[in-house]
Amino acid sequence: MSAEERIEVLRELVEEQEAELHVAVEELEVAARRSVDVRNWIRHRPFVWTAGALLLGAWLGGRRT
């Protein structure tokens, strides 16, 4: 195998790994957005959020100033 062939093989390998890295970064971005998105939390646990809203409303409504 000549030096030019080795360089070409390495270049292809780098391009493949770059594509894999790009996909992994996109998946990480999606996961990060999902973990900080409050709508996602509410969507998965609506009863907990409803109960929390009711308790907060009762607490704020019951206070006397």
C-alpha positions, -999 to 999 in steps of 0.1 A, spaced: 0 0 0 15 33 -10 15 65 10 -12 80 -11 -35 51 -6 -29 52 32 -37 89 32 -69 83 13 -80 55 37 -73 78 66 -92 106 50 -122 84 45 -120 72 81 -119 107 93 -149 117 72 -169 87 86 -160 96 122 -169 132 115 -203 121 103 -208 99 134 -198 128 156 -222 151 139 -251 127 145 -240 122 182 -239 160 187 -274 164 172 -288 136 195 -271 153 225 -287 187 215 -322 170 214 -317 154 247 -305 186 263 -334 206 250 -358 179 262 -344 179 297 -347 217 301 -381 220 284 -408 224 311 -435 215 287 -419 180 284 -420 176 322 -456 187 324 -465 164 295 -451 134 313 -465 142 348 -496 163 344 -512 152 377 -482 162 397 -481 196 381 -519 201 385 -517 192 422 -487 215 427 -506 244 410 -536 238 432 -515 237 463 -497 269 453 -530 286 445 -545 276 479 -514 288 497 -513 321 479 -551 325 481 -551 317 518 -525 342 529 -537 373 547 -516 405 545 
